Amino acid sequence: MTEPRDRADPQPRFVGGVRTALGAVEEALYVIVGVLLLAAAVLVLVGTVSGFVSSIRAHQSAVNIGVVLLDRVLLILIVAELLHTLRLAVLRGEIVVEPFLYVGLIAVVRRILIITAELEGLASGGRALTNQLLELGLLGILTLALAVAVYLVRRSGRQIGASTAPPM
């Protein structure tokens, strides 16, 4: 006769150790990504300030300087929103959808502004203008889709919260 193996001891320790190790690796990756995002934000900020100063020294038009400045500020907002999302992922232990939708909205608005600025420099017709207008239309549709997605996520969050809340 063979005696039954005592499985209660070795396997749960191993599984627990693997879970702990994977959790530590995940946290370390979040920290590394967070530091890299912070470094990217600082570099974009420094590049924005230096580009702003050199644009003023080069006597560029106020519209061009404003568009570049707005583009860079929106890029910094994207990085800040990604950092916020990363922080939420670390604190809650889950990835939240809504901040990514905001990042998408900011990115779409940023691209719309760039295309609009580029349209001023294009000739009054041609294939380039058609492509720019087509991209602008698709970005408009994408903006509406992202706005609807944000609305639906918020609405579903309120319904979930309302259904799990204790009665008063």
C-alpha positions as CSV (number, residue, x, y, z in Angstrom):
1,M,0.0,0.0,0.0
2,T,1.1,3.5,-0.7
3,E,0.5,6.2,1.7
4,P,-1.3,9.3,0.4
5,R,1.0,12.2,-0.3
6,D,0.6,15.2,1.9
7,R,-0.1,17.8,-0.7
8,A,-1.2,20.5,1.7
9,D,2.3,21.5,2.6
10,P,4.6,21.9,-0.5
11,Q,2.2,23.0,-3.2
12,P,0.6,26.0,-1.4
13,R,4.0,27.3,-0.3
14,F,5.3,27.1,-3.9
15,V,2.2,28.7,-5.3
16,G,2.3,31.4,-2.6
17,G,5.9,32.0,-3.3
18,V,5.3,32.3,-7.0
19,R,2.4,34.8,-6.4
20,T,4.6,36.9,-4.1
21,A,7.5,36.9,-6.6
22,L,5.2,37.9,-9.5
23,G,3.6,40.6,-7.4
24,A,7.0,42.0,-6.6
25,V,8.1,41.9,-10.2
26,E,4.8,43.6,-11.2
27,E,5.3,46.4,-8.6
28,A,8.9,46.9,-9.8
29,L,7.8,47.2,-13.4
30,Y,5.2,49.8,-12.4
31,V,7.9,51.8,-10.6
32,I,10.3,51.6,-13.5
33,V,7.6,52.6,-16.0
34,G,6.5,55.4,-13.6
35,V,10.1,56.8,-13.4
36,L,10.5,56.6,-17.2
37,L,7.2,58.4,-17.7
38,L,8.3,61.1,-15.2
39,A,11.6,61.4,-17.1
40,A,9.7,61.8,-20.4
41,A,7.5,64.5,-18.9
42,V,10.5,66.4,-17.6
43,L,12.3,66.1,-20.9
44,V,9.2,67.3,-22.8
45,L,8.8,70.2,-20.4
46,V,12.4,71.3,-20.8
47,G,12.2,70.9,-24.6
48,T,9.0,73.0,-24.6
49,V,10.6,75.8,-22.6
50,S,13.8,75.8,-24.7
51,G,11.8,75.6,-27.9
52,F,9.5,78.4,-26.8
53,V,12.5,80.6,-26.0
54,S,14.3,79.9,-29.3
55,S,11.0,80.5,-31.2
56,I,10.7,83.9,-29.7
57,R,14.3,84.7,-30.4
58,A,13.8,83.6,-34.1
59,H,10.8,86.0,-34.3
60,Q,8.4,83.2,-35.4
61,S,4.7,84.1,-35.7
62,A,2.6,84.0,-32.6
63,V,0.2,81.5,-34.1
64,N,3.1,79.0,-34.8
65,I,4.5,79.5,-31.4
66,G,1.0,79.0,-29.8
67,V,0.3,75.8,-31.8
68,V,3.7,74.3,-30.9
69,L,3.2,75.3,-27.2
70,L,-0.3,73.9,-27.1
71,D,0.9,70.7,-28.7
72,R,3.6,70.2,-26.1
73,V,1.3,71.1,-23.2
74,L,-1.2,68.5,-24.4
75,L,1.7,65.9,-24.7
76,I,2.6,66.7,-21.1
77,L,-1.1,66.2,-20.1
78,I,-1.0,62.8,-21.8
79,V,2.0,61.7,-19.9
80,A,0.5,63.1,-16.6
81,E,-2.7,61.1,-17.3
82,L,-0.7,58.0,-17.9
83,L,1.1,58.5,-14.6
84,H,-2.2,58.9,-12.9
85,T,-3.5,55.7,-14.5
86,L,-0.3,53.9,-13.4
87,R,-0.8,55.2,-9.9
88,L,-4.4,53.9,-9.8
89,A,-3.3,50.6,-11.1
90,V,-0.8,50.3,-8.3
91,L,-3.2,51.5,-5.6
92,R,-6.2,49.5,-6.7
93,G,-4.5,46.5,-8.1
94,E,-6.5,46.8,-11.3
95,I,-6.4,48.7,-14.5
96,V,-9.1,51.4,-14.8
97,V,-10.5,52.1,-18.3
98,E,-11.6,55.7,-17.9
99,P,-8.2,57.4,-17.7
100,F,-7.1,55.6,-20.9
101,L,-10.2,57.1,-22.6
102,Y,-9.1,60.5,-21.5
103,V,-5.6,59.9,-22.8
104,G,-7.2,59.0,-26.1
105,L,-9.4,62.1,-26.1
106,I,-6.4,64.3,-25.4
107,A,-4.4,62.6,-28.1
108,V,-7.2,63.1,-30.7
109,V,-7.6,66.8,-29.8
110,R,-3.8,67.2,-30.0
111,R,-3.8,65.7,-33.5
112,I,-6.8,67.8,-34.6
113,L,-5.0,70.9,-33.5
114,I,-1.9,69.9,-35.4
115,I,-3.8,69.1,-38.6
116,T,-5.7,72.4,-38.3
117,A,-2.4,74.3,-38.0
118,E,-1.0,72.4,-41.0
119,L,-4.0,73.2,-43.1
120,E,-3.1,76.9,-43.0
121,G,0.1,76.2,-44.8
122,L,-1.3,73.9,-47.5
123,A,-2.3,74.9,-51.0
124,S,-6.0,75.4,-51.6
125,G,-6.4,72.0,-53.2
126,G,-4.7,68.7,-54.1
127,R,-4.3,65.3,-52.6
128,A,-2.6,66.5,-49.4
129,L,-5.6,68.7,-48.6
130,T,-8.0,65.8,-49.3
131,N,-5.9,63.5,-47.0
132,Q,-5.8,66.1,-44.2
133,L,-9.6,66.6,-44.4
134,L,-10.2,62.9,-44.4
135,E,-8.0,62.4,-41.4
136,L,-9.8,65.4,-39.7
137,G,-13.2,63.8,-40.3
138,L,-12.0,60.4,-38.9
139,L,-10.6,62.1,-35.9
140,G,-14.0,63.8,-35.4
141,I,-15.7,60.4,-35.5
142,L,-13.1,59.0,-33.1
143,T,-13.7,61.9,-30.7
144,L,-17.4,61.2,-30.6
145,A,-16.8,57.5,-30.1
146,L,-14.4,58.2,-27.2
147,A,-16.9,60.7,-25.6
148,V,-19.7,58.1,-25.8
149,A,-17.3,55.5,-24.3
150,V,-16.5,57.8,-21.4
151,Y,-20.2,58.5,-20.9
152,L,-21.0,54.8,-20.9
153,V,-18.2,53.9,-18.5
154,R,-19.3,56.6,-16.1
155,R,-22.9,55.6,-16.4
156,S,-22.1,51.9,-15.7
157,G,-20.0,52.9,-12.7
158,R,-22.9,54.8,-11.2
159,Q,-25.3,51.9,-11.7
160,I,-22.9,49.4,-10.2
161,G,-22.3,51.8,-7.2
162,A,-26.0,52.3,-6.8
163,S,-26.9,48.6,-6.9
164,T,-24.2,47.6,-4.3
165,A,-24.9,50.5,-1.9
166,P,-26.7,49.6,1.2
167,P,-30.3,51.0,1.5
168,M,-30.8,54.0,3.6
